[in-house]
């Protein structure tokens, strides 16, 4: 069972931001503010400090920056980070 879940990505300088676990639903969540809209961000979910899969990701991207490479998952197709398509309201 996860003790700590965080998200790090291009939208926050790859600095891990803590998610909080809802006591009723058990869902880990965070409100991220001021995401630049109309672009694709890359990110990684960290569970207990280690990269973990996100089944709700918009897709997978090949890591390009050192930060992305440091947070990448190893897949059968090579290292990958997740993609998030951000839209404005």
N, C-alpha and C positions, 0 to 999 in steps of 0.2 A: 504494500500500500504506500502511495506517495506521502512523504512528509512535507516536501516543499515542491511547488510547481511554479515555474516562472516562464515568461516570454521575453525573448530578446530579438531585435530585428533592425532593419534599415530605418524604421520609424522612430527608434529611440537610441540610436548610436550603438546598438548591440549591447546595451546595458540591461542586464536581467531585471525585469519588473515582476514583482510577486503577484500571483493569482491567489484569490481567497476561495476556500471551499465552502459552498452553501451547505449548511448543516442538514437541511431537509432533503434536497435533491442529490447531494453528494457531488454536484458539478463544480469544477474549478473555473473561476471567471475573474475578469478584470475589466474595468472601464478604461479605455485608452482615449485620451483627448488630444485634439489638435493634430490628428494624422493628416498628412497632405493628401488631398483627394485626387481622383482621376489619374491614378498611377498604380503601378504594381509594386508592392513592398515585399521583401523577403524576410523570413523570420524562422525561428526555431523555438519549439517548446522544450523546456528543460525540466526534467523530473529528477529531484534529488541531485541537481547539478549536472545531469547527463542528458544529451539530446534524446528526444523521444518522438515517435511518430505522431502525426496529427491527422486523423481520418477525415477531418472536416476542411482540410487545406484545399485551396483552389487549384493547386497543382504543385509540381516540383521544379526547381530550377538548379542549374549547375552553379556552384559557388564561384564568385569571381574575386571578391575582396578578401583580404586576410581575415576580417571579422567573419565573413560568411564561411570561409574554409574552417575556421576554428570551431564553428557551431554545426558543421554539416553532419548528416547521418550517412553511414555507409550503406549503399544499396547495391543490388546486383548490377546496376548500370553506372555505378560510381558514386562519388559524394554528391549529396543533394541537400538543398534547403527548401523550405516551403514558400509558396507564393500566396499573397493576399492581395486581391484587387480592391482597392479603396475607392469609394465613390463619395462625392459630396452630397449633402442633403439639398 
